[in-house]
Amino acid sequence: MIESTLAVTGGSAVIAVPLLAITVSETLLVTPSSAIALQVFMQGLVGGFISVVTLIGAARSLPVHVSALLPVFTPVVALGIASVVLGAVPNTAEMLGTLIIATAFMMSRGIFQRKKWLTA
């Protein structure tokens, strides 16, 4: 699990850090280093490394058809956490996205299929 996570997060860092350096704005240049360090910690370690470790761990312990859907539900779970923890109110696009994801999930599980009744 750790090796997979390091490959994903390390690969992302190799791409993202040079792009950030090229596109750095004046705002970032005047931002206190403590704020940048906090952002790197939260987004890099917590948001990147820990979330990927837990996702890979879950994927290994769940059936394939369930673990394949985990990345799809990431935005829905994030929206739910933001709503509860931060009191954020989802906008129309976010609610529509959640509805699309939930509907696709239910369709993939056959929830909307009509039952075929056999008649003798």
C-alpha positions in Angstrom: 0.0 0.0 0.0 2.7 2.5 1.0 4.7 1.9 -2.3 1.6 2.5 -4.4 0.8 5.7 -2.5 4.3 7.0 -2.8 4.2 6.3 -6.5 0.9 8.2 -6.9 1.8 11.2 -4.7 5.4 11.3 -5.7 4.5 11.3 -9.4 2.0 14.1 -8.8 4.6 16.1 -6.9 7.1 15.7 -9.7 4.5 17.2 -12.1 2.9 19.8 -9.9 5.9 21.4 -8.2 7.6 22.5 -11.4 4.3 23.7 -12.8 3.7 25.7 -9.7 7.2 27.2 -9.9 6.6 28.3 -13.5 3.2 29.8 -12.9 3.9 31.3 -9.4 1.9 34.5 -8.8 2.7 37.6 -6.8 0.2 36.5 -4.2 2.2 33.3 -3.5 5.4 35.3 -3.3 4.1 37.5 -0.5 2.3 34.7 1.4 3.9 33.9 4.7 6.0 30.7 4.7 4.0 29.3 7.7 0.8 29.5 5.6 2.5 27.7 2.7 3.9 25.1 5.0 0.4 24.5 6.5 -1.0 24.2 3.0 1.7 21.7 1.9 1.0 19.7 5.1 -2.7 19.6 4.7 -2.9 19.1 0.9 0.3 17.0 0.5 0.3 14.8 3.6 -3.3 14.7 4.7 -5.1 15.3 1.3 -2.6 13.4 -0.8 -0.7 10.7 1.1 -3.2 9.7 3.8 -6.2 9.8 1.5 -4.5 7.6 -1.1 -3.3 5.1 1.6 -6.9 4.8 2.9 -8.3 4.5 -0.6 -5.8 1.7 -1.5 -6.5 0.0 1.8 -10.2 0.1 1.2 -9.8 -1.1 -2.3 -7.8 -4.1 -1.2 -10.3 -5.1 1.4 -13.6 -4.5 -0.5 -15.0 -6.5 -3.4 -13.9 -5.3 -6.8 -17.3 -4.0 -7.8 -17.4 -1.8 -4.7 -13.8 -0.6 -4.7 -14.0 0.4 -8.3 -16.7 2.9 -7.3 -14.7 4.5 -4.5 -13.0 7.2 -6.6 -16.3 8.2 -8.1 -17.8 8.9 -4.7 -14.9 11.1 -3.5 -16.6 14.4 -4.6 -19.9 13.3 -3.0 -18.2 12.5 0.3 -16.2 15.7 0.3 -19.3 17.7 -0.3 -21.0 15.9 2.6 -18.1 16.6 4.9 -17.9 20.2 3.9 -21.6 20.6 4.5 -21.5 19.1 7.9 -18.2 20.3 9.2 -18.0 23.7 7.6 -21.7 24.4 7.1 -21.1 24.9 3.4 -24.3 25.0 1.3 -23.9 23.1 -2.0 -24.6 25.1 -5.1 -26.7 23.9 -8.0 -23.8 22.4 -10.0 -22.6 20.5 -6.9 -26.0 19.1 -6.2 -26.5 18.2 -9.8 -23.1 16.4 -9.9 -24.1 14.5 -6.7 -27.4 13.5 -8.3 -25.7 12.3 -11.4 -23.2 10.2 -9.4 -25.9 8.7 -7.2 -28.1 7.9 -10.2 -25.3 6.2 -12.1 -24.4 4.2 -9.1 -28.0 3.0 -8.7 -28.2 2.2 -12.4 -25.0 0.2 -12.2 -26.5 -1.8 -9.3 -29.7 -2.5 -11.2 -31.9 -0.6 -8.9 -34.0 0.9 -11.7 -34.5 -2.3 -13.6 -38.1 -3.5 -13.8 -38.8 -6.9 -12.3 -39.9 -9.3 -15.0 -42.8 -11.4 -13.7 -43.1 -14.8 -15.1 -46.6 -15.8 -16.1 -47.7 -19.3 -16.5 
